Amino acid sequence: MKAISTLAGLLALISLPVVAQTFEEGRHFERIGTPNSVPEDRVEVVEAFAYPCPACRNFHPVIKRWEESAPEFVEFSRLPIGLQRGWDLFARAYYTAQVLGLGEDAHEAVFKALHDERRQIRNFEDVAAIYSDFGVETGTFINTAQSFAVESHMGRNRTDVSRFGVRQTPTMIVQGKWRLTPSNFDSYEQMLAAVDYLVAREAEALGLTDDAAEAASEVGVEATSTEVASD
């Protein structure tokens, strides 16, 4: 009977959905500074990533689940990073896909091609071949990649990477003010719980929801989580 009681106790502990967590500036997130302009009707969350980054591949399903459950007042976007030689190729590919109106499936396909299928990507033609599965001809993709629209995205990209101080991937940016990196957390879920905490704080400051303050104080971290890594 004692053995059964002990086992039941252990199962009860394992099944706890969340573990209370306090997040602190300087320990879990860093202040970037005063953003150029803060939107008054939403909270902006940015994922800085790179397609060749293995950690970003692992993070992708986690941030995808988070995005799907984010409050309506959250505006989520991605910032492709060219921290290493050759990575600008993939940043340009991301914006080309955006201009062409390709969606989440195309975004995930690039991760799969690089990390799951182990394709060799040597030039932009190789990148364009990934998007051919979505009905985009190689010539169309390459011409779009050289368009003014994509060049404008690349210019803004360089400004944002510098302004946000991104030095590793994946990195999360909240409202242009706060930078979070996996190295300060035990799991990706814990990092996103800290993102939720900051989102709730910013939403409360903007008066976007009456529940923001309560959410900020009650935010937790899932007990079962994904191992953290970054590049």
C-alpha positions as CSV (number, residue, x, y, z in Angstrom):
1,M,0.0,0.0,0.0
2,K,2.9,2.4,0.8
3,A,4.4,1.7,-2.6
4,I,1.1,2.5,-4.3
5,S,0.8,5.7,-2.3
6,T,4.3,6.8,-3.2
7,L,3.7,6.0,-6.9
8,A,0.5,8.0,-6.9
9,G,2.3,11.0,-5.3
10,L,5.0,10.9,-8.0
11,L,2.4,10.7,-10.8
12,A,0.6,13.7,-9.3
13,L,3.9,15.7,-9.3
14,I,4.7,14.7,-12.8
15,S,1.2,15.6,-14.1
16,L,1.4,19.2,-12.7
17,P,0.7,21.4,-15.8
18,V,2.8,24.4,-14.9
19,V,5.5,25.5,-12.5
20,A,5.3,29.1,-11.2
21,Q,8.1,31.2,-12.6
22,T,9.2,34.8,-12.0
23,F,10.8,36.6,-14.8
24,E,13.3,39.4,-14.3
25,E,14.9,42.1,-16.5
26,G,18.7,41.5,-16.8
27,R,18.3,37.8,-16.0
28,H,15.6,36.5,-18.4
29,F,15.2,39.4,-20.9
30,E,17.2,42.5,-21.8
31,R,16.0,46.0,-22.5
32,I,16.8,47.1,-26.0
33,G,15.9,50.8,-25.5
34,T,13.2,53.1,-26.6
35,P,11.7,51.9,-29.9
36,N,11.3,54.3,-32.8
37,S,7.5,54.1,-32.4
38,V,5.3,51.9,-30.2
39,P,1.9,50.9,-31.7
40,E,-1.0,51.8,-29.5
41,D,-3.5,49.1,-30.7
42,R,-1.3,45.9,-30.6
43,V,1.7,44.2,-29.1
44,E,4.4,43.3,-31.7
45,V,6.3,40.1,-31.2
46,V,9.2,39.2,-33.6
47,E,11.0,35.9,-34.0
48,A,14.5,36.4,-35.3
49,F,15.6,33.2,-37.0
50,A,17.8,31.7,-39.8
51,Y,16.8,28.8,-42.0
52,P,20.3,27.1,-41.7
53,C,20.2,27.3,-37.9
54,P,19.4,23.8,-36.4
55,A,18.1,25.4,-33.2
56,C,15.6,27.4,-35.3
57,R,14.5,24.2,-36.9
58,N,13.8,22.7,-33.5
59,F,12.1,25.9,-32.3
60,H,9.8,26.2,-35.3
61,P,7.0,23.8,-34.1
62,V,7.2,25.4,-30.6
63,I,6.8,29.0,-31.9
64,K,4.2,27.8,-34.4
65,R,2.0,26.5,-31.5
66,W,2.6,29.7,-29.6
67,E,1.6,31.8,-32.6
68,E,-1.7,29.9,-33.1
69,S,-2.7,30.5,-29.5
70,A,-1.5,34.1,-29.1
71,P,-4.1,36.8,-28.2
72,E,-5.8,38.8,-31.0
73,F,-3.9,41.9,-30.0
74,V,-0.5,40.3,-30.7
75,E,1.0,41.0,-34.1
76,F,3.5,38.2,-34.8
77,S,6.2,38.5,-37.5
78,R,9.5,37.0,-38.4
79,L,13.0,38.5,-39.0
80,P,15.4,36.4,-41.0
81,I,18.9,36.8,-39.9
82,G,22.1,36.7,-41.9
83,L,24.6,36.3,-39.0
84,Q,26.9,33.9,-40.9
85,R,28.4,33.9,-44.3
86,G,25.8,32.8,-46.9
87,W,22.8,33.2,-44.7
88,D,21.7,36.4,-46.6
89,L,20.6,34.1,-49.4
90,F,17.9,32.6,-47.1
91,A,16.8,36.0,-45.8
92,R,16.2,37.2,-49.3
93,A,14.4,33.9,-50.1
94,Y,12.1,34.5,-47.1
95,Y,11.1,38.0,-48.3
96,T,10.7,36.8,-51.9
97,A,8.2,34.2,-50.7
98,Q,6.4,36.9,-48.8
99,V,6.1,39.1,-51.8
100,L,4.9,36.2,-53.9
101,G,2.2,35.5,-51.2
102,L,3.5,32.1,-50.1
103,G,2.4,31.1,-46.7
104,E,3.3,29.0,-43.7
105,D,3.7,25.8,-45.6
106,A,6.4,27.3,-47.8
107,H,8.2,28.6,-44.7
108,E,8.2,25.2,-43.2
109,A,9.3,23.6,-46.4
110,V,12.6,25.4,-46.3
111,F,13.4,24.1,-42.9
112,K,12.5,20.6,-44.0
113,A,14.6,20.8,-47.2
114,L,17.7,21.9,-45.2
115,H,17.4,19.9,-42.0
116,D,15.2,16.9,-42.7
117,E,16.0,16.2,-46.4
118,R,19.6,17.4,-46.1
119,R,19.5,19.2,-49.5
120,Q,22.6,20.9,-50.7
121,I,21.8,24.6,-51.2
122,R,24.7,26.2,-53.2
123,N,23.0,29.1,-55.0
124,F,19.7,30.9,-55.4
125,E,18.5,28.4,-58.0
126,D,18.8,25.7,-55.4
127,V,16.7,27.8,-53.0
128,A,14.1,28.5,-55.8
129,A,13.7,24.8,-56.4
130,I,12.3,24.4,-52.9
131,Y,9.5,26.8,-53.8
132,S,8.7,25.0,-57.1
133,D,6.4,22.7,-55.1
134,F,4.2,25.7,-54.5
135,G,3.7,26.5,-58.2
136,V,6.4,29.1,-58.5
137,E,8.7,28.9,-61.5
138,T,12.5,29.3,-60.9
139,G,12.6,32.3,-63.2
140,T,9.7,34.0,-61.5
141,F,11.3,33.4,-58.1
142,I,14.7,34.8,-59.1
143,N,13.2,37.8,-60.8
144,T,11.1,38.6,-57.7
145,A,14.1,38.2,-55.5
146,Q,15.8,41.1,-57.4
147,S,12.7,43.3,-57.3
148,F,12.4,46.7,-55.5
149,A,9.9,45.2,-53.1
150,V,12.4,42.6,-51.9
151,E,15.3,45.1,-51.8
152,S,13.1,47.3,-49.5
153,H,12.5,44.4,-47.2
154,M,16.3,43.6,-47.1
155,G,17.1,47.2,-46.2
156,R,14.6,47.3,-43.4
157,N,15.9,43.9,-42.3
158,R,19.4,45.3,-41.8
159,T,18.1,48.2,-39.8
160,D,16.0,46.0,-37.5
161,V,18.8,43.5,-36.9
162,S,21.1,46.3,-35.8
163,R,18.4,48.1,-33.8
164,F,17.3,45.0,-32.0
165,G,20.9,43.9,-31.3
166,V,20.3,40.3,-32.5
167,R,23.5,38.2,-32.1
168,Q,22.1,34.7,-32.1
169,T,19.2,32.7,-33.3
170,P,16.5,32.1,-32.4
171,T,15.8,35.4,-30.6
172,M,12.5,36.9,-29.6
173,I,11.7,40.6,-29.6
174,V,8.7,42.1,-27.8
175,Q,7.3,45.5,-28.7
176,G,10.7,46.6,-30.0
177,K,11.8,47.0,-26.3
178,W,12.7,43.5,-25.0
179,R,15.1,40.9,-26.3
180,L,15.0,37.2,-25.2
181,T,17.4,34.5,-26.1
182,P,17.4,30.7,-25.3
183,S,20.6,30.9,-23.3
184,N,18.7,32.5,-20.4
185,F,16.2,29.7,-20.2
186,D,15.9,26.0,-19.5
187,S,13.5,25.4,-22.4
188,Y,11.9,27.0,-25.4
189,E,8.6,26.8,-23.6
190,Q,10.1,28.7,-20.7
191,M,11.3,31.5,-23.0
192,L,7.9,31.8,-24.6
193,A,6.3,32.0,-21.1
194,A,8.6,35.0,-20.5
195,V,7.4,36.4,-23.9
196,D,3.8,35.9,-22.6
197,Y,4.7,37.8,-19.4
198,L,6.1,40.8,-21.4
199,V,3.2,40.7,-23.8
200,A,0.8,40.9,-20.9
201,R,2.7,43.8,-19.4
202,E,2.7,45.7,-22.7
203,A,-1.0,45.0,-23.3
204,E,-1.8,46.3,-19.8
205,A,0.1,49.5,-20.4
206,L,-1.8,50.0,-23.6
207,G,-5.1,49.1,-22.1
208,L,-5.7,46.4,-24.6
209,T,-7.2,43.9,-22.1
210,D,-8.5,43.9,-18.6
211,D,-6.9,40.5,-18.0
212,A,-3.4,41.5,-19.0
213,A,-2.3,42.3,-15.4
214,E,-3.6,39.0,-14.1
215,A,-2.0,37.1,-17.0
216,A,1.4,38.7,-16.2
217,S,1.2,37.6,-12.6
218,E,0.0,34.1,-13.3
219,V,2.2,33.2,-16.2
220,G,3.8,29.7,-15.9
221,V,6.1,27.3,-17.5
222,E,5.1,23.8,-18.7
223,A,6.8,21.0,-16.8
224,T,7.5,19.0,-20.0
225,S,9.5,21.2,-22.3
226,T,11.8,21.2,-25.3
227,E,15.6,21.4,-24.8
228,V,17.1,24.8,-25.5
229,A,19.7,25.5,-28.1
230,S,20.8,28.5,-30.1
231,D,23.2,29.4,-32.9
